[in-house]
């Protein structure tokens, strides 16, 4: 596709060059006077053509800069979104590990104390932690949906 585009560009440039060189009165035929920002200039057909070609080239450079910057920004945004999702998943995993260790510790304390109250407290703590994990997962999921919009 790139090769085809290059062939097209070079072919059209050659065609324009041949048309430009074969026109004998190109720089002698006056278009008239042109006024721009208070300045007047008597331009020929060839000068108008060259000014138009330069303006077209500058427009193409500007468009390429515009689309290049937009592409870089989109890639950065996508990378940041992926990193955020990875951090949230890691955070959720660490919370689950912490909760399991805390539950084991509470169970161990209950076994050592041998008290029924300690077991009830451990169960209540476990239930509260599980509810909190469920809420955190739902919050992370809703944040993720909002960040993709």
N, C-alpha and C positions, 0 to 999 in steps of 0.2 A: 504494500500500500504506500509506503514511503517512497519507494522507487517510482511508482506511477505518479505520485504527486510531484516529485522532482522533475520527471520528464515533462509533465504538463507545465510547470513553472518555467523551465528552460525553453520549451517550445514557444510559449507565449511571449517570453522575453525576447527571443530571437525574432519572432514575427513583428513585434513592436519596434525592434531596432531596424529591421529592414524597411518597414513603413516610414520610420523616422528619417532614415538616410536617403530614401528615394524621393522624398518630397523636397524639391529644389527651393521653393519659395517659403520654406518653413520659418526662416529667421529674417525674411524681408517683408513678409506680408504682415501689416499691422492689424491688431485686433481693435485698436482704439486706445483711449486712455482709461485707466482703471484707478479708482480712488478708494483708498483704504485707510481709515483712521486719520484723515486729513492729508494724506500724502497722495500725490498723483504720479502715475508711471505710464509711459507709452509702451505697451508690451506687444510682442509678436506672437504668432501662433505657437512657435516652438518654445518660447519662454513660458507661455501658459501651460503647455503640455508638461514641461519639466516641473513646474511648480505643483501641478496636479499629481504627478508621479511621486514627488517628495512628500506631499501631504498624505497620499495613500499609504506610503511606506511608514510614515509616522503613526498613522492610525493602526496599522497592523502591529507595530511594536507595542503600542499602548494596549491593544486587545490581548496580545500574548502575555503582557505583564499582569493584566487584570485576571485572566483565567489561571495563570500560574499561581498567583497569590491566593485565589479562591480555593484551588486544589490543595495547596499547602495547609490552609486553615482547616479544611475538611478532614485532612489526614490527622492533624494535631487533635482535633476534637474527637475523632474516632479513637485515637490512642488513649486520650484522657478518659474517655468513657469506659474503655476496656480495663484500664488500670483501676478505676473506681469500682467496677464490678468485682475485680479480683480482690481488692482490699475488703469489700463488704463480705465476700464469701469467706475470706480468711478470718475476719473479725467474728463472724457467726460461728465458725468452727472453734475458734479460741473460747468463745463464750460457752459453747457446749462442753468443751473439755473442762473448763473451770467449774461448770455446774456439776458435772459427773464427779469430779474430785471433791467438791464440797459435799455432795450427797454421800460419797463413800466415807468422808471424814465424820459426817454427822452420824452415819450408821455405826462407825467404829466407836465413836464416843458413847452412843446408846448401848452398844454391846458391853463396853467397859463399865459403864455406870449400872447397867442392868435395870434401868428404870423405864417404865412404860411411858412416862411423860416424855422422855428424851426421844423415844421412837415416834411418838405422835408429833413432836416438834420437827423431827427429821422428815416425816411424811408431809407435813404442812409446808416445810421449806422447799421440799422437792416439787410439790404441786405449784407453789408460787413461782419457783424458777422456771418450770415448764410453761406456765402461763406467760411469764415474761419473755421467754424465748419465742413463743408463738407470736406474741405481739411484735417483738423485734423483727422477726422474719417477715411478718405482714407489712411492717413499716418499710423495711428495706425493699420489698417487692414494689410497694407503691411509689417509693422514691425512684426506683429504677424505671418504672413506667413513666414517671414525670420527666426524668432526665432524657429519655429517648424522644420526647416530643419536641 
